[in-house]
Amino acid sequence: MTQVTGVIEATTDKFGKFNVLMDNGKWYSTNPERAPNPRPVKGQTITFDSGSTGKYLNSVRIEGGAPAPTASKPASSGGSFSANSTARTFPVAPLAPERTINRQNALTNAVAYSRECD
């Protein structure tokens, strides 16, 4: 059993585990039901037992340190769309590339339908 103390760099809830990246560059994980409540966040200092393999969060104690401030995202007006953005919204924004694809698909199907009716 190894005691680890450090500052949290990142946290995730992936692969059915609660995972923490510490300032030593290592990831530690635990089952969600064994995760501390409230869960520690980026910027906090924690102390825990890393288990016999040195990879797990056991007996977590939040030591202190202010959590890092979270940047809030501005509300989308739907009036612009970044080509690099991967966010998809519904209804489709007026300048989104998907709108052009949807129109092209509708036109192709309309032409095919009109040829069937001739």
C-alpha distances in whole Angstrom, upper triangle without the diagonal:
4,7,10,13,16,19,20,22,23,22,24,24,25,25,24,20,20,19,18,19,17,19,17,19,16,16,14,15,15,18,21,21,17,18,19,22,24,22,21,24,24,24,22,19,16,13,10,6,6,5,5,8,8,11,10,11,10,11,13,15,18,19,22,25,27,27,29,33,34,37,39,41,45,47,49,52,53,55,54,51,49,50,46,45,43,43,46,48,50,53,53,54,57,56,54,54,54,57,59,57,58,62,62,61,63,66,65,65,68,70,69,70,74,75,74,76,79
4,6,10,13,16,17,20,21,21,22,24,24,24,24,20,19,18,16,17,15,16,14,16,14,15,12,15,15,19,21,22,18,18,18,22,23,21,19,22,22,22,20,16,14,10,8,5,5,6,7,9,7,10,10,11,10,11,12,14,17,17,20,22,25,25,27,30,31,34,37,39,43,45,47,51,51,54,52,49,47,48,44,43,41,42,44,46,49,52,52,52,56,55,52,53,52,55,57,56,57,60,61,60,62,65,65,65,68,70,69,70,73,74,74,76,79
4,7,10,14,15,18,19,19,21,23,24,25,24,20,19,17,15,16,13,14,13,16,14,15,12,15,15,19,21,21,17,17,16,20,21,19,17,19,19,19,16,13,10,7,6,5,6,9,11,12,9,11,11,10,9,10,10,11,13,13,16,18,21,22,24,27,29,32,35,37,41,43,45,49,50,52,50,48,46,47,43,42,41,41,43,45,48,51,51,51,55,54,51,52,52,55,57,56,56,60,61,60,62,65,64,65,67,69,69,70,73,74,74,76,79
4,7,10,11,14,16,16,19,21,22,23,23,19,17,15,12,12,9,11,10,12,11,12,10,13,15,18,20,21,17,16,15,19,19,17,15,16,16,16,14,10,8,6,5,6,7,10,12,13,9,10,10,9,10,11,10,10,12,12,14,16,19,19,20,24,26,29,31,34,38,40,42,46,46,49,47,45,43,43,40,39,37,38,40,42,45,48,48,48,51,50,48,49,49,52,54,53,53,57,58,57,59,62,62,62,65,67,66,67,70,71,71,74,76
4,7,10,13,15,16,19,21,23,24,24,20,18,15,12,12,9,9,10,13,12,13,12,15,16,20,21,22,18,16,15,18,18,16,13,14,14,13,11,7,6,4,7,9,10,13,16,16,13,13,13,11,12,12,10,9,10,9,11,12,15,16,18,21,23,26,29,32,35,38,40,44,45,47,45,43,41,42,39,38,37,37,40,41,44,47,47,47,50,49,47,48,48,51,53,52,53,56,57,57,59,62,62,62,65,67,66,67,70,72,72,74,76
4,7,9,12,13,17,20,21,23,24,20,17,14,11,10,6,6,7,10,11,12,12,15,17,20,21,22,19,17,16,18,18,15,12,12,11,10,8,5,6,7,9,12,12,16,18,18,14,14,14,12,14,14,11,11,10,9,10,10,13,13,14,18,20,23,26,29,32,35,37,41,42,44,42,40,38,39,35,34,34,34,37,39,42,44,44,44,47,46,44,45,45,48,50,49,50,53,54,54,56,59,59,59,62,64,64,65,68,69,69,71,74
4,6,9,11,15,18,20,23,23,19,16,14,10,9,6,5,9,10,11,12,12,15,17,20,20,22,20,17,16,17,16,14,10,9,8,6,6,4,6,9,12,15,15,18,21,20,17,16,16,14,16,16,13,12,10,10,9,8,10,10,11,15,16,19,23,25,29,31,33,37,38,40,38,37,35,36,32,31,31,31,34,36,39,41,41,40,44,42,40,42,42,45,47,46,47,51,52,51,53,56,56,57,59,61,61,62,65,67,67,69,71
4,6,8,11,14,16,19,20,16,13,10,7,6,5,6,9,10,10,10,10,12,15,18,17,20,18,14,14,16,14,11,8,7,5,5,6,6,7,10,12,15,14,18,21,20,16,15,14,12,15,16,12,12,10,11,11,10,11,9,10,13,14,17,20,23,26,29,31,34,35,37,36,34,32,33,30,28,27,27,31,32,35,38,38,37,41,39,37,39,39,42,44,43,44,47,48,48,50,53,53,53,56,58,58,59,62,63,63,65,68
4,7,11,14,16,19,20,17,14,11,8,5,5,6,9,8,10,10,12,14,16,19,19,22,20,17,17,18,17,14,11,8,5,6,9,10,11,14,15,18,17,20,23,21,18,16,16,15,18,19,16,16,14,15,14,12,13,10,10,13,13,16,19,21,24,27,29,32,33,35,33,31,29,30,26,25,25,25,28,30,33,36,35,35,38,37,35,36,36,39,41,40,41,45,45,45,47,50,50,51,53,55,55,56,59,60,61,63,65
4,7,11,12,16,16,14,11,8,6,5,7,9,12,10,11,9,11,12,14,17,16,19,18,15,15,17,15,12,10,7,5,8,10,12,13,15,16,18,17,20,23,21,18,15,15,14,18,19,16,17,15,16,16,14,14,11,10,13,12,15,17,19,23,25,26,30,31,33,31,29,27,28,24,23,22,22,25,27,30,33,32,32,36,34,32,33,33,36,38,37,38,42,42,42,44,47,47,48,50,52,52,53,56,57,57,60,62
4,7,9,13,13,10,7,6,5,6,9,12,14,13,12,9,10,10,12,13,12,16,15,12,13,14,13,9,8,7,7,10,11,13,13,15,15,17,16,19,22,20,17,14,14,12,16,17,14,16,14,17,16,16,15,12,12,14,13,16,18,19,23,25,26,30,31,33,31,29,28,29,25,23,22,22,24,26,29,32,32,32,35,35,32,33,33,36,38,37,38,41,42,41,43,46,46,46,49,51,51,52,55,56,56,58,61
4,6,9,10,8,6,5,7,9,12,15,17,15,13,10,10,9,11,12,11,14,15,12,14,15,14,11,11,10,10,14,15,16,16,18,17,19,17,20,22,20,18,15,14,13,17,18,16,18,17,20,20,19,19,15,15,17,15,17,19,19,23,24,26,29,29,32,31,28,27,27,24,22,20,20,22,24,27,29,30,30,34,33,30,31,30,33,36,35,35,39,39,38,41,43,43,43,46,48,48,49,52,53,53,55,58
4,7,7,6,5,6,9,12,15,18,20,18,16,12,12,9,10,10,8,12,13,10,13,14,14,11,12,12,13,17,17,19,18,20,18,20,18,20,23,21,19,16,14,14,16,18,16,19,18,22,22,22,21,18,18,20,18,20,20,21,25,25,26,30,30,33,32,29,28,29,26,23,21,20,22,24,26,29,29,30,34,34,31,32,30,33,36,34,35,38,39,38,40,43,43,43,45,48,47,48,51,52,52,54,57
4,5,6,7,7,11,13,16,19,20,18,16,12,12,10,11,10,10,14,15,13,16,17,18,15,16,15,16,20,20,22,20,22,20,21,19,20,22,20,19,15,15,15,18,20,19,22,21,24,25,25,24,21,21,22,20,22,23,23,26,27,27,31,30,33,32,29,28,28,25,23,20,20,22,24,26,29,29,30,34,33,30,31,29,33,35,33,33,37,38,36,38,41,41,41,44,46,45,46,49,50,50,52,55
4,5,8,9,13,15,18,22,22,19,17,13,13,10,11,10,10,14,15,14,18,19,20,17,18,18,19,23,23,24,22,23,21,21,19,20,21,19,19,15,14,15,18,21,20,23,24,27,28,28,28,24,25,26,24,26,26,26,30,30,31,34,33,36,35,32,30,30,27,25,22,22,24,26,28,31,31,33,36,36,32,32,31,34,36,34,34,38,39,37,39,42,42,41,44,46,45,46,49,50,50,52,55
4,7,9,13,16,19,23,23,21,18,15,13,10,9,7,7,10,12,12,15,17,18,15,17,18,20,23,23,24,22,22,20,20,19,19,21,19,19,15,14,14,16,19,18,22,22,26,27,27,27,24,25,26,24,26,27,27,30,31,31,35,34,37,36,34,33,33,30,28,25,24,25,27,29,32,32,34,38,37,34,35,33,36,38,36,36,40,41,39,41,44,44,43,46,48,47,48,51,52,51,53,56
4,6,10,13,16,19,20,18,15,11,10,6,6,5,6,9,10,9,12,14,15,13,14,15,17,20,19,20,18,19,16,17,15,16,18,17,16,12,10,11,13,16,15,18,19,22,23,24,24,21,22,24,23,25,26,27,30,31,32,36,35,38,37,34,33,33,30,28,26,25,27,29,31,34,34,35,39,39,36,36,35,38,40,38,39,42,43,41,43,47,46,46,49,51,50,51,54,55,54,57,60
4,7,10,13,17,18,16,14,10,8,5,5,6,5,9,9,7,10,12,12,9,10,11,13,16,16,17,15,16,14,15,14,15,18,17,16,12,10,9,12,14,12,15,15,19,20,20,20,17,19,21,19,22,23,25,28,29,30,34,34,37,36,34,32,33,30,28,25,25,27,28,31,33,34,35,39,38,35,36,35,38,40,39,39,43,44,42,44,48,47,47,50,52,51,52,55,57,56,58,61
4,7,10,13,14,13,10,7,6,4,7,9,9,13,12,9,12,14,14,11,11,11,12,15,14,15,13,15,13,14,12,15,17,15,13,10,9,9,12,14,13,15,15,18,19,19,19,17,17,20,19,21,23,24,28,29,31,34,34,37,36,33,31,32,29,27,25,25,27,29,32,34,34,35,39,38,35,36,35,38,40,39,40,43,44,43,45,48,48,48,50,53,52,53,56,57,57,59,62
4,6,10,11,10,8,6,5,6,9,12,12,15,13,10,12,14,14,10,9,9,9,11,11,12,10,12,11,13,12,15,17,16,13,10,9,8,12,14,11,13,13,15,16,16,16,14,15,17,17,20,22,24,27,29,31,35,35,38,36,33,32,32,29,27,26,26,28,30,33,36,36,36,40,39,36,37,37,40,42,41,41,45,46,45,47,50,50,50,53,55,54,55,58,59,59,62,64
4,7,8,6,6,4,7,9,12,15,16,19,17,14,15,18,17,13,11,10,9,11,12,12,11,13,13,15,13,16,18,16,13,11,11,11,15,17,14,16,15,16,17,16,17,14,14,17,17,20,22,24,28,30,31,35,35,37,35,33,31,31,28,26,25,26,29,31,34,37,36,36,40,38,36,36,37,40,42,40,42,45,46,45,47,50,50,50,53,55,55,56,59,60,60,62,65
4,5,6,6,6,8,11,14,17,18,20,18,15,16,18,18,14,11,11,9,10,10,9,9,11,11,13,12,15,18,16,13,11,12,11,14,16,13,14,13,14,14,14,15,14,14,18,18,21,24,26,29,32,33,37,38,40,38,36,33,34,30,29,28,29,32,34,37,40,39,39,43,41,39,40,40,43,45,44,45,48,49,48,51,53,53,54,57,58,58,59,62,63,64,66,68
4,5,7,9,11,15,18,21,22,24,22,19,19,21,20,17,14,13,10,10,11,10,11,12,14,16,14,18,20,18,15,14,15,15,18,19,16,16,15,15,15,14,15,14,14,17,19,21,24,26,30,33,34,38,39,40,38,36,34,34,31,30,29,30,34,36,39,41,41,40,43,42,40,40,41,44,46,45,46,49,50,50,52,55,55,55,58,60,60,61,64,65,65,68,70
4,6,9,11,14,18,21,22,25,22,20,20,23,23,19,17,16,14,13,14,12,13,13,14,15,13,16,18,16,12,12,14,14,17,19,17,17,17,17,18,17,19,18,18,21,22,25,28,30,33,36,37,41,41,43,41,39,36,36,33,32,31,32,36,38,41,44,43,43,46,44,42,42,43,46,48,47,48,51,52,51,54,56,56,57,60,61,61,63,65,66,67,69,71
4,7,10,13,17,20,22,24,22,20,21,24,23,20,17,16,14,14,15,14,15,15,16,16,14,17,18,16,13,12,14,15,18,20,18,19,19,19,20,19,20,18,18,21,21,23,26,28,31,34,35,39,39,41,38,36,33,33,29,29,28,30,33,35,39,41,40,40,43,41,39,39,40,43,44,43,45,48,48,48,51,53,53,53,56,58,57,59,62,63,63,66,68
4,7,10,14,17,19,22,19,17,19,22,22,18,16,16,14,15,16,15,14,14,13,14,11,14,15,13,10,8,11,12,15,18,16,18,18,19,20,19,21,19,19,23,23,25,28,29,33,35,36,40,40,42,40,37,35,35,31,30,29,30,33,35,39,41,41,41,44,42,40,40,40,43,45,44,45,48,49,48,51,53,53,53,56,58,57,59,62,62,62,65,68
4,7,11,14,15,18,16,14,16,19,19,16,14,14,13,15,15,15,14,14,13,13,10,13,15,12,10,7,8,10,13,16,14,17,17,19,20,20,21,19,19,22,21,24,26,27,31,33,34,38,38,40,38,36,33,33,30,29,27,28,31,33,36,39,38,39,42,41,38,38,38,41,43,42,43,46,47,46,48,51,50,51,54,55,55,56,59,60,60,62,65
4,7,11,13,15,13,11,13,17,17,14,13,14,14,16,15,14,12,12,10,10,8,10,12,10,8,5,5,6,10,13,11,14,15,17,19,19,21,19,20,23,22,25,27,29,33,34,36,39,39,42,40,38,36,36,32,31,29,30,32,34,37,40,40,40,44,43,40,40,40,43,45,44,44,48,48,47,50,53,52,52,55,57,56,58,61,62,61,64,66
4,7,9,12,10,9,11,15,16,12,12,14,15,17,16,16,13,14,11,11,9,11,13,12,10,7,5,6,9,12,11,14,15,18,20,21,22,19,21,23,23,25,27,28,32,33,35,39,39,41,40,37,36,36,32,31,29,29,31,33,35,38,38,39,43,42,39,40,39,42,44,42,43,47,47,46,48,51,51,51,54,56,55,56,59,60,59,62,65
4,6,8,6,6,10,13,14,12,13,15,17,19,18,17,14,14,11,11,10,11,14,13,12,9,6,5,8,10,10,14,15,19,20,22,23,21,22,25,24,27,28,30,33,34,36,40,40,43,41,39,38,38,35,33,30,30,32,33,36,39,39,40,44,43,40,41,40,43,45,44,44,48,48,47,49,52,52,51,54,56,55,56,60,61,60,62,65
4,5,5,6,10,12,14,12,14,16,19,21,20,20,17,17,15,15,14,14,16,16,15,12,9,9,10,13,13,16,18,21,23,24,25,22,24,26,25,28,29,30,34,34,35,39,39,42,41,39,38,38,35,33,30,30,31,32,34,37,38,39,43,43,40,41,39,42,45,43,43,46,47,46,47,51,50,50,53,55,54,54,58,59,58,60,63
4,5,5,9,10,12,10,13,15,17,20,19,20,17,18,16,17,16,17,20,19,18,15,12,11,12,13,13,16,17,20,22,23,23,20,22,24,23,25,26,27,31,31,33,36,36,40,39,37,36,36,34,31,29,28,29,30,32,35,36,37,41,41,38,39,37,40,43,41,41,45,46,44,46,49,49,48,51,53,52,53,56,57,57,59,62
4,6,8,9,12,11,14,17,20,22,20,21,18,18,16,17,17,17,20,20,20,17,14,12,12,13,13,16,17,21,22,24,24,22,24,26,25,28,29,30,33,34,35,39,39,42,42,40,39,40,37,34,32,31,32,33,34,37,38,40,43,44,41,42,40,43,46,44,44,47,49,47,48,52,52,51,53,56,55,55,59,60,59,61,64
4,6,9,11,10,13,16,19,21,19,18,15,15,13,13,13,14,17,17,17,14,11,9,8,9,10,13,15,18,20,22,23,21,24,26,25,28,29,31,35,35,37,41,41,44,43,41,40,41,38,36,34,33,34,35,37,40,41,42,46,46,43,44,43,45,48,46,46,50,51,49,51,54,54,54,56,59,58,58,62,63,62,64,67
4,6,8,7,9,12,15,17,15,15,13,13,11,13,13,14,18,18,16,14,11,8,8,9,8,11,12,15,17,19,19,17,20,22,21,25,26,28,31,32,34,38,38,41,40,39,38,39,35,33,31,30,32,33,35,38,38,39,43,43,40,42,40,43,46,45,44,48,49,48,49,53,53,52,55,57,57,57,60,62,61,63,66
4,6,5,7,11,14,16,13,13,11,12,11,13,14,16,20,20,18,16,13,9,9,8,6,8,9,13,14,16,17,15,18,20,21,24,25,28,31,32,34,38,39,42,41,39,39,40,37,34,33,31,33,34,36,39,40,40,44,44,42,43,42,45,48,46,46,50,51,50,51,55,55,55,57,60,59,59,63,64,64,65,69
3,5,8,11,15,17,14,15,13,14,14,17,18,20,23,24,22,20,16,13,13,12,10,10,10,14,15,17,17,15,18,20,20,23,24,26,29,30,33,36,37,40,40,39,38,40,37,34,32,31,32,33,35,37,38,39,43,43,41,43,41,44,47,46,45,49,51,49,51,54,54,54,56,59,58,59,62,63,63,64,68
4,6,9,13,14,12,14,12,15,15,18,19,21,25,25,23,21,18,14,15,13,11,11,9,13,13,15,14,12,15,17,17,20,21,24,27,28,31,34,35,38,38,37,36,38,35,32,31,29,31,31,33,36,37,37,41,41,39,41,40,42,45,45,44,48,49,48,50,53,54,53,55,58,58,58,61,63,62,64,67
4,6,10,12,10,12,11,13,13,16,17,19,23,22,20,18,15,12,13,13,10,10,9,13,13,14,14,11,14,16,15,19,20,22,26,27,29,33,34,37,36,35,34,35,33,30,28,27,29,30,32,35,36,36,40,40,37,39,38,41,43,43,43,46,48,47,48,51,52,51,54,56,56,56,59,61,61,62,66
4,7,9,7,8,8,11,12,15,16,19,22,22,19,17,15,12,13,13,9,9,7,10,10,10,10,8,11,13,14,18,19,22,26,27,30,33,34,37,36,35,33,35,32,30,29,28,30,31,33,36,37,37,40,40,38,39,39,41,44,43,44,47,48,48,49,52,53,53,55,57,57,58,61,62,62,64,67
4,6,6,9,10,13,14,18,18,21,24,23,20,18,17,14,16,16,13,12,10,12,11,10,9,6,8,10,10,14,16,19,22,24,27,30,31,34,33,31,30,32,29,26,26,25,27,28,31,34,34,34,37,37,35,36,36,39,41,41,41,44,46,45,47,50,50,50,53,55,55,56,59,60,60,62,65
4,6,9,10,14,16,19,18,22,25,24,20,18,18,15,18,18,15,14,12,13,11,10,9,6,6,9,9,13,15,18,22,24,26,30,31,33,32,30,29,30,27,25,25,24,27,28,32,34,34,33,37,36,34,35,36,38,40,40,41,44,45,45,47,49,50,50,53,55,55,56,59,60,60,62,65
4,7,10,13,16,19,19,23,26,25,21,20,19,17,19,19,15,14,11,11,9,7,6,5,5,9,11,14,17,20,23,26,28,32,33,35,34,33,31,32,29,28,27,27,30,31,35,37,37,36,39,38,36,38,39,41,43,43,44,47,48,48,50,53,53,54,56,58,58,59,62,63,64,66,68
4,6,10,13,16,17,21,24,24,20,19,18,15,17,16,12,11,7,7,6,5,6,5,8,11,13,17,19,22,26,28,31,34,36,38,37,36,34,36,32,31,30,30,33,34,37,39,39,39,42,41,39,41,41,44,46,46,46,49,51,50,52,55,56,56,58,60,61,61,64,66,66,68,70
4,7,10,14,15,18,22,21,18,17,16,13,15,14,10,9,6,5,5,6,8,9,11,15,17,20,23,26,29,32,34,38,39,42,40,39,37,39,35,34,33,33,36,37,40,42,42,42,45,44,42,44,44,47,49,49,49,52,54,53,55,58,58,59,61,63,63,64,67,69,69,71,73
4,7,10,12,15,18,19,15,15,13,10,11,10,7,6,4,5,7,9,11,11,14,17,19,23,25,28,32,34,36,40,41,43,42,40,39,40,37,35,34,34,36,38,41,43,43,43,47,46,44,45,45,48,50,49,50,53,54,54,56,59,59,59,62,64,64,64,67,69,69,71,73
4,7,9,13,16,16,13,14,12,9,9,8,6,5,6,7,10,12,15,15,18,21,23,26,29,32,35,37,40,43,44,47,45,44,42,43,40,38,37,37,39,41,44,46,46,46,50,49,47,48,48,51,53,52,53,56,57,56,58,61,61,61,64,66,66,67,70,71,71,73,76
4,6,9,12,13,11,11,9,6,6,5,4,6,9,10,13,15,18,18,20,24,25,28,30,33,37,38,41,44,45,48,46,44,43,44,40,38,37,37,39,41,43,46,46,47,50,50,47,48,48,51,53,52,52,56,57,56,58,61,61,61,63,66,65,66,69,70,70,72,75
4,6,9,10,8,9,7,6,5,6,7,10,12,14,17,19,22,21,24,27,28,31,34,36,40,41,43,47,48,50,49,47,45,45,42,40,39,39,41,43,45,48,48,49,53,52,49,50,49,52,55,53,54,57,58,57,59,62,62,62,65,67,66,67,70,71,71,73,76
4,7,7,5,6,5,5,6,9,9,12,15,16,19,20,23,22,24,27,28,31,33,35,39,41,42,46,46,49,47,45,43,43,40,38,37,37,39,41,44,47,47,48,51,50,47,48,47,51,53,51,52,55,56,55,57,60,59,59,63,64,64,65,68,69,68,71,74
4,6,5,7,6,7,7,10,12,15,17,19,22,24,26,25,27,31,31,34,36,38,42,43,45,49,49,52,50,48,46,46,42,41,39,39,41,43,46,49,49,50,53,52,50,50,49,52,54,53,53,57,58,56,59,61,61,61,64,66,65,66,69,70,69,72,74
4,6,8,9,11,11,13,15,18,21,22,25,27,30,29,30,34,34,37,39,41,45,46,48,52,52,54,52,50,48,48,44,43,41,42,44,46,48,51,51,52,56,55,52,52,51,55,56,55,55,59,59,58,60,63,62,62,65,67,66,67,71,71,70,73,76
4,6,8,11,12,15,16,19,22,23,26,27,29,28,29,33,33,35,38,39,43,45,46,49,49,52,50,47,45,45,41,40,38,39,41,43,46,49,49,50,53,52,49,49,48,52,53,51,52,56,56,55,57,60,59,59,63,64,63,64,68,68,68,70,73
4,6,9,10,13,14,17,19,20,22,24,26,25,26,29,30,32,35,37,40,42,43,47,47,50,48,45,43,43,39,38,36,37,40,42,45,48,47,48,51,50,47,47,47,50,52,50,52,55,55,54,57,59,59,59,62,64,63,64,67,68,68,70,73
4,7,10,13,13,16,18,20,22,23,25,23,24,27,27,30,32,34,37,39,40,44,44,46,44,42,40,40,36,35,33,34,36,38,41,44,44,44,48,47,44,44,43,47,49,47,48,51,52,50,53,56,55,55,58,60,59,60,64,64,64,66,69
4,6,10,10,14,16,18,20,22,23,22,23,26,26,29,31,33,37,38,39,43,43,46,44,42,40,40,37,35,33,33,36,38,40,43,43,44,48,47,44,44,44,47,49,47,48,51,52,51,53,56,55,55,58,60,59,60,64,64,64,66,69
4,7,6,10,12,14,17,19,20,19,21,24,24,27,29,31,35,36,38,42,42,45,44,41,40,40,37,35,33,33,35,37,39,42,43,43,47,46,44,44,44,47,49,47,48,52,52,51,53,56,56,56,59,61,60,61,64,65,65,67,70
4,6,9,12,15,18,20,22,21,23,26,27,30,32,34,38,39,41,45,45,48,47,45,43,44,40,39,37,36,38,40,42,45,46,46,50,50,47,48,47,50,52,51,51,55,55,54,56,59,59,59,62,64,63,64,67,68,67,70,73
4,7,10,12,16,18,20,20,23,26,27,30,32,34,38,39,42,45,46,49,48,46,45,46,42,40,38,38,40,41,43,46,47,48,51,51,48,49,49,51,54,53,53,56,58,56,58,61,61,61,64,66,65,66,69,70,70,72,75
4,7,9,12,15,17,16,19,22,23,27,28,31,35,36,38,42,43,46,45,43,42,43,39,37,36,35,37,39,41,44,44,45,48,48,46,47,46,49,51,50,51,54,55,54,56,59,59,59,62,64,63,64,67,69,68,70,73
4,6,9,12,14,15,18,21,22,26,28,31,34,36,39,42,43,46,45,44,42,44,40,38,37,36,39,40,42,45,45,46,49,49,47,48,48,50,53,52,52,56,57,56,58,61,61,61,63,66,65,66,69,71,70,72,75
4,6,9,11,11,14,17,19,23,25,28,31,33,36,39,41,43,42,41,40,41,38,36,35,34,37,38,40,43,43,43,47,46,44,46,46,48,51,50,50,54,55,54,56,59,59,59,62,64,64,65,68,69,69,71,74
4,7,10,12,15,18,20,24,26,29,33,35,38,41,43,45,44,43,41,43,40,38,37,36,39,40,43,45,46,45,49,48,46,48,48,50,53,53,53,56,58,57,59,62,62,62,65,67,67,68,71,72,72,74,77
4,7,9,12,15,17,21,23,27,30,32,35,38,40,43,41,41,39,41,38,36,36,35,38,38,41,43,44,43,47,46,44,46,46,49,51,51,51,54,56,56,57,60,61,61,63,66,66,66,69,71,71,73,76
4,6,9,12,15,18,21,24,27,30,33,36,38,40,39,38,37,38,35,34,34,33,36,37,40,42,42,41,44,44,42,44,44,47,49,49,50,53,54,54,56,58,59,59,62,64,64,65,68,69,70,71,74
4,6,9,12,15,18,21,24,27,30,33,35,37,36,35,34,36,33,31,31,30,33,34,37,39,39,38,41,41,39,41,42,44,46,47,47,50,52,52,53,56,57,57,59,61,62,63,65,67,67,69,72
4,6,9,12,15,18,21,24,27,30,32,34,33,32,31,33,30,28,28,27,30,30,33,35,36,35,38,37,36,38,38,40,43,43,44,46,48,48,49,52,53,53,55,58,58,59,62,63,64,65,68
4,6,9,13,16,19,22,24,28,29,31,30,29,28,30,27,25,25,25,28,29,32,34,34,33,36,35,33,35,36,38,40,41,41,44,46,46,47,50,51,51,53,56,56,57,60,61,62,63,66
4,6,9,13,16,18,21,25,27,28,27,27,26,28,25,23,24,23,26,27,30,31,31,30,33,32,31,33,34,36,38,39,40,42,44,44,45,48,49,50,52,54,55,55,58,60,60,62,64
4,6,9,13,15,18,21,23,25,24,24,23,25,22,20,21,19,22,23,26,28,28,27,30,29,28,30,30,32,35,35,36,38,40,40,42,44,45,46,48,50,51,52,54,56,56,58,61
4,6,9,13,15,18,20,22,21,20,19,22,20,18,19,17,20,21,24,26,25,24,27,26,25,27,28,30,32,33,34,36,38,38,40,42,43,44,46,48,49,50,52,54,54,56,58
4,6,9,12,15,17,19,19,19,18,21,19,17,18,16,18,18,21,23,23,21,24,24,23,26,26,28,30,31,31,34,36,36,37,40,41,42,43,46,47,47,49,52,52,53,56
4,6,9,12,14,16,15,15,15,18,16,14,15,13,15,15,18,19,19,18,20,20,19,22,23,24,27,27,28,30,32,33,34,36,38,38,40,42,43,44,46,48,49,50,52
4,6,9,12,13,13,14,14,18,17,14,16,14,16,15,18,18,18,16,18,18,18,21,22,23,25,27,27,29,31,32,33,35,37,38,39,41,42,43,45,47,48,49,51
4,6,9,11,12,13,14,18,18,15,16,13,14,13,15,15,16,13,16,17,16,20,20,21,24,25,25,27,29,30,30,33,35,35,36,39,40,40,42,45,45,46,49
4,5,8,8,9,11,15,15,12,14,11,12,10,12,13,12,10,12,13,13,16,17,17,20,22,21,23,26,26,27,29,31,32,33,35,37,37,39,41,42,43,45
4,5,7,10,13,16,17,15,16,14,14,12,13,12,12,9,11,12,13,16,17,16,19,21,21,22,25,26,26,28,30,31,31,34,36,36,37,40,41,42,44
4,6,7,11,14,15,13,14,12,11,9,10,9,8,5,7,8,9,13,13,12,15,18,17,18,21,22,22,24,27,27,28,30,32,32,34,36,38,38,41
4,7,10,13,16,14,16,14,14,12,13,12,10,7,6,7,9,13,14,13,15,18,18,18,21,23,23,24,27,28,28,30,32,33,34,36,38,39,41
4,7,10,12,11,13,12,13,12,14,13,11,7,8,6,8,11,13,12,14,17,17,18,20,22,23,24,26,28,28,30,32,33,34,37,38,39,41
4,6,9,7,10,9,10,11,13,13,10,7,8,6,6,8,10,11,13,15,16,17,19,20,22,23,25,26,27,29,31,32,33,35,37,38,40
4,5,5,9,9,11,13,16,16,13,11,12,9,8,9,12,14,15,16,18,19,20,22,24,25,26,28,30,31,32,34,36,37,39,40,42
4,6,8,10,12,14,17,17,14,12,13,10,8,8,11,13,13,14,17,18,18,20,22,23,24,26,28,29,30,32,34,35,37,39,40
4,6,9,12,14,18,19,16,15,16,13,11,11,13,16,16,17,19,21,21,23,25,26,27,29,31,32,33,35,37,38,39,41,43
4,6,8,11,15,16,13,12,15,12,10,11,12,15,16,16,18,20,21,22,24,26,27,28,30,32,33,34,36,38,39,41,43
4,6,10,13,15,13,13,16,14,11,11,12,15,16,16,17,20,21,21,23,25,26,27,29,31,31,33,35,37,37,39,42
4,7,10,12,11,11,14,13,10,12,12,14,17,16,17,20,21,21,23,25,26,27,29,31,32,33,35,37,37,39,42
4,7,9,8,9,12,12,9,11,9,11,14,14,14,17,19,18,20,22,23,24,26,28,29,29,32,34,34,36,38
4,6,6,7,11,12,10,12,10,11,15,15,14,17,19,19,19,22,24,24,25,28,29,29,31,34,34,35,38
3,5,8,11,13,11,13,11,11,15,14,13,15,18,17,17,21,22,22,23,26,27,27,29,32,32,33,36
4,6,9,12,10,13,10,10,13,14,12,14,17,17,16,19,21,21,22,25,26,26,28,30,31,31,34
4,6,8,7,9,7,6,10,11,10,12,14,15,15,17,19,20,21,23,25,25,27,29,30,31,33
4,6,5,9,8,7,11,12,12,13,16,17,17,19,21,22,23,25,27,27,29,31,33,33,36
4,6,9,9,7,9,12,12,12,15,16,16,18,20,21,22,24,26,26,28,30,32,32,34
4,7,9,7,9,11,12,12,15,17,17,18,21,22,23,24,27,28,29,31,32,33,35
4,5,6,7,9,10,12,13,15,16,18,19,21,22,24,25,27,28,30,31,33,35
4,5,5,7,9,10,11,13,15,16,17,19,20,22,23,25,26,28,29,31,33
4,5,5,6,9,10,10,12,14,15,16,18,20,21,22,24,26,27,29,31
4,5,5,6,9,10,11,12,14,15,16,18,20,21,22,25,26,27,29
4,5,5,6,9,10,11,12,14,15,17,18,20,21,23,25,26,28
4,5,5,6,9,10,11,12,14,15,17,18,20,21,23,25,26
4,6,5,6,9,10,11,12,14,15,16,18,20,21,23,25
4,5,5,6,9,10,10,12,14,15,16,18,20,21,23
4,5,5,6,9,10,11,12,14,15,17,19,20,22
4,5,5,6,9,10,11,12,14,16,17,19,21
4,6,5,6,9,10,10,12,14,15,17,19
4,5,5,6,9,10,11,12,14,15,17
4,5,5,6,9,10,11,13,15,16
4,5,5,6,9,10,11,12,15
4,5,5,6,9,10,11,13
4,5,5,6,9,10,11
4,6,5,6,9,10
4,5,5,6,9
4,5,5,7
4,5,5
4,6
4
